[in-house]
Amino acid sequence: MTRTYVVTCSVPSTDLDELNLRVIGHTIWVTGPGGFREELQVPDDADLDRLEVELHKHFLEFRAPLSAT
């Protein structure tokens, strides 16, 4: 069974194309309409190369598998 890190954030859009997502190190940067900006820290053992993103109405959900410890 793979452990997964999950984090959500509220965003001012229902269209993923209106949002800009960048991963730098273990930080996910989200920018969008109206000057929206959110910075999400993720654990060092999260595999951001396998990050999955879904938009549910006004909520972004990020999922990344965690390495076995």
TAWO-V95736 format. One record per residue. RES is the residue in three letters. BURIAL is # if it has 9 or more other C-alpha atoms within 8 Angstrom, else .. Layout:
res/burial
RES/BURIAL
RES/BURIAL
This chain:
res/burial
MET/.
THR/.
ARG/.
THR/#
TYR/#
VAL/.
VAL/.
THR/.
CYS/.
SER/.
VAL/#
PRO/.
SER/#
THR/#
ASP/.
LEU/.
ASP/.
GLU/.
LEU/#
ASN/#
LEU/.
ARG/.
VAL/#
ILE/.
GLY/.
HIS/#
THR/#
ILE/#
TRP/#
VAL/#
THR/#
GLY/#
PRO/#
GLY/.
GLY/.
PHE/#
ARG/.
GLU/.
GLU/.
LEU/.
GLN/.
VAL/#
PRO/.
ASP/.
ASP/.
ALA/#
ASP/#
LEU/#
ASP/.
ARG/.
LEU/#
GLU/.
VAL/.
GLU/.
LEU/#
HIS/.
LYS/.
HIS/#
PHE/#
LEU/#
GLU/#
PHE/#
ARG/#
ALA/#
PRO/#
LEU/#
SER/.
ALA/.
THR/.
